[in-house]
């Protein structure tokens, strides 16, 4: 569980419609 959370925080999947995920994907964050 901890590893999964860490991995998601570092680079969330593009399937997530959340703005945070989008920004991380584009590399703005």
C-alpha positions, 0 to 999 in steps of 0.5 A: 500500500505504501509503495503504491501510494508513493508511486502514484504520487511520483507519477500518477496514471494518465487515466486519472481525470484529476487536474493534479495528475494532468499537471504531473504528466505534463511536467508542470509540477 
